[in-house]
């Protein structure tokens, strides 16, 4: 129990109450004061629900938001120029057809995007939110057709907009009355709104695949022999990286991506001006719309069918509206009208100018890459790839916004939502939705594997959403905006005609692949409608089961409710003597009083006599009530934080329950309100509530009822504090008569209940476990305790991505056994298996003694240790399973003569394995040698975790594990020569043979890599995050060598590296999710050793150990910086991790103390003073100049010396970003600056092959 000076706080409350007393102060009469408190609570609830959630900006903030908008919204529509003309024409078009198609593009962008969406549709927001479902929500409120939880607070808002609506024009009144009367019209409107959302989400799966594939395929312009697997693998890697970035938030992503989109648009604008001037400026005649009409008339049905390709020019337009909540109307309009719109118009004109004069007749097949000058081709590929990645962001952000709207209106299960910005309230991130979108996008990319086949499935959803939007905005204009019906009709006919023409053309794609998007949309819509129908059935059941407290509680004496029961004023009716009993219908037993404070979590909230179901069930089951009762409801507001003095709203419950209070905690999405001080805070607020008003601070002078309440509250707090929460369990009743409809209804309800049981509750979002009725002595706060099982949502997610990975593996085996795709799929499976194994094996590890305390936390909870062993086991399993894939073709050729059709042999020779001599045994030896080394280091790492080997002994451990590597290198490669810099070659020659010294060097690499990871450790997430960054950079380096015609000398080496790195990234991400702050597990030395050895394996057998060294610059610096302590020049404590300040909750540099008897050597002292001046160490001396303490020599402590105290997760994040920046600089040095001292780079030799 946490104690505090209650008397001082009460006196302070008296003073504050007296100072703030005004004409509207609360009355002193108890009954009137209770009524005043309830009215105040209802007023605040009404204000919270009806407050304007729409944010408006101007000035510099608006420009900043417009900049972010450019980076998120216009990537999709801005990259359509990569494939519009190629999707429209199948052969070189004539000038008239080209100009006609260009005219259609120009006027579609003008009418549909600019006029319709930018000026009209963006105005139809629902509290700042956009999308088709926002339109439905808006219409449902103003037409009063929205069904909401009858016990929920949303009913206030629904009634408000309907009852206070202004007088409508006749057409608007007819439309509204028809919607209110017709159940069929309401259902159609609901289905159409849901279908629009589902199609945008389905488009969110197709758009990233289409955009990234289109950009990566551009590499084939300069590398025609680049294989399809390399294209697909690179595209999947880019997509995975994009989705992994989503957690940083829309604001950061938009700010980072905006330069890419701006450069992309301006670059296309400049190239197009160049093409217009140099080739054919007459295409500008396309601004006259009669060319568009002539094109359609001249080409008849072919012209109509070509609209299915031309509509791709405005794919992404739905994101303008769907992303409205994240950026706002003005920011979107500003960035479209002054940047994106003019750039796109000129770009399409420039492409048409080049195509019209193209003599090869191929420019239309790849309009972007063929029309740029040859000297800018490499830059064009890079900027196109970056722009394609950004293009995917628009639909990802849209999906988050739309799913959030569905959740808010009870059309979608509650999933975790993270607000990513304090300033922009509607910028959110949804982890589960993000992973599911990533899985779907990667699967679609792998299955369709080219933009031509994927293009058939792409675009149909866009025009259907545009059609739906036109219809719903027309209703909004009639019912809500109250615009003249004539004006609405004219606009409706213009826009619906355009949408209908495009829609009819897009339907031609349905048999060729467009069905995929429609089927996916239908599945999503069915899921959403099932959930909504189930929620409505749940509300009806809850309404039937509602029990009024007057029905099951009654007083044991006939006393006045307000005087003797609810307030307990003196005598026999006092608080202590008041007794309750159950009504005869519920047994009539006496309700006993348990000493203590009972806090019942109320999920619904409410006012007046509302009693949470958890309390009624508790009383009826146990026939007991706590001495003081609090109905505690948390009300989240759409703002970052709520001032502490405005958070609590308190009122007495005016039912037959003594000492019962209702507390509403109003909090913002950035507020941390569930803290260890929750109970004392509630008690303090209750004391302030009880004693407020014009009373003296002396308790003896108080009215007796207030003094008695304070005594009861104090006694309850001293006894115990109990937290109680409940979760509903629902079941489907068997129908009296079995029929097809009753069976279908039961199946649907069972499906709804299964989804409900496997979805996240609102309390789960606050890190509370509501799976059962809980009684706790401590408040439910976020801890670092290990979760020992998978949640249902996690099980569903892991099962989904595993199924997708198995599908990719099956497709790979069905084809040619492409190893890179198999490695990607196995990496996903390794992630899923490792994630589950960490959860399941955590308790087992703790029982076996593999546990430790997190010294960087206030509670220092014990959590499992040595979880790197789990990662190592899963990784080795995945690599062993992978071995047949890279040798698939070799096995077929060696055992059945495949690939040697020109050789005629007898069957028995084949059966005897005559072609086994063609099998790449050396390649297999590299795989097996690498696996043996990794198995060895895993065993040695577990031994270190068991016996905690000293530093001077453990340094040699990786050297033992490197022996198989060195043997394989000696047998299969045995190259011990190094290339000398150009400046030394005139004197020493081009090559120098190091002989056995080269093996000593490789052994040192194998020993340094694991130890360097192990030295840069000690805080949550730092070991895993640095390894993921290094692995990602190595993968990036490997991919550079894939974009070369096969066989390139370095291709096999870097493919070998990819095969070993991708599964390690998978298991490392699974571990990072458990090891990041606040850590649920420790990784142990096994992970550090194993990670370092993985890097050593790929560096040595992949023949790029020098590149690996450049990526380990932070680790090398950390080792060199640590040398004074490692080699004993300065005292070295056993652990040098940063110090955790329990008072501030921040990490500070840890120090080494110096005693007066033991001072540093004079040379060391001068060195320390010099480093102190450079701020490379923190030195503390006394008045005599003697050393008192120095900060420990690690990069973590040095960073804290530079940056000051930091929170642990912030420190880990900044060190990880340092690793990333240093790694990219290392790659730049390797591939660009190295050319200053060496003749050529391996990557540059591609031109020779």
Secondary structure, 3 states (H helix, E strand, C coil): CCCCCHHHHHHHHHHHHHHCCCCCCCCCCHHHHHHHHHHHHHHHHHHHHHCCCCCCCCCHHHHHHHHHHHHHCHHHHHCHHHCHHHHHCCCCCCHHHHHHHHHHHHHHHHHHHHHHHHHHHHHCCECCECCHHHHHHHHHHHCCCCCCCCCCCHHHHHHHHHHCCCCCCHHHHHHHHHHHHCHHHHHHHHHHHHHHHHHHHHHHHHHHHHHHHHHHHHHHHCCCCCCHHHHHHHHHHHHHHHHHCHHHCHHHHHHHHHHHHHHHHHHHHHHHHHHHHHCCHHHHHHHCCHHHHHHHHHHHHHHHHHHHHHHHHHCCHHHHHHCHHHHCHHHHHHHHHHHHHHHHHHHHHHHHHHHHCCCCCCHHHHHHHHHCCHHHHHHHHHHHHHHHHHHHHHHHHHHHHHHHHHHHCCCCCCCCCEECCCCCCCCEECHHHHHHHHHHHHHHHHHHCCHHHHHHCCCHHHHHHHHHHHHHHHHHHHHCCCCCHHHHHHHHHHHHHHHHHHHHHHHHHHHHHHHHHHHHHHHHHHHHHHHHHHHHHHHHHHHHHCCCHHHHEEECCCCCHHHHHCCCCCHHHCCCCCCEEECHHHCCCEEEEEEEEEEEECCCCCCCCCCCHHHHHHHHHHCEEEEEEEEEEEEECCCCCCCHHHCEEEEECCCCCCCEEEEEEEECCCCCCCCCCHHHHHHHHHHHHHHCCCCCCCHHHCCHHHHHHHHHHHHHHHHCEEEEECCCCCCCCCCCCCCHHHHHHHHHHHHHHHHHHCCCCCCHHHCCCCCCCEEECCCCCCCCCCCCCCCHHHHHHHHHHHHHHHHHHHHHHHCCCCHHHHHHHHHHHHHHHHHHHHHHHHHHHHHCCCEEECCCCCCCCEEECCCHHHHHHHHHHHHHHHHHHHCHHHHHHHHHCCCCCCCCCCHHHHHCCCCHHHCCHHHHHHHHHHHHHHHHHHHHHHHHHHHCCCHHHHCCHHHHHCHHHHHHHHHHCCCCEEECCHHHHHHHCCEEECCHHHHHHHHHHHHHHHHHHHHCCCCCCHHHHHHHHHHHHHHHHHHHHHCCCCCCCCHHHHHHHHHHHHHHHHHHHHHHHHHCCCCCECCHHHHHHHHHHHHHHHHHHCCCHHHHHHHCHHHHHHHHHHHHHHCCCCCCCCCCCCEEECCCCEEECCEEECCCCCCCCHHHHHHHHHHHHCCCCCEEECCCCCEEEEECCCHHHHHHHHHCCECHHHHHHHHHHHHHHHHHHHHHHHHCHHHHCCCCCCHHHHHHC
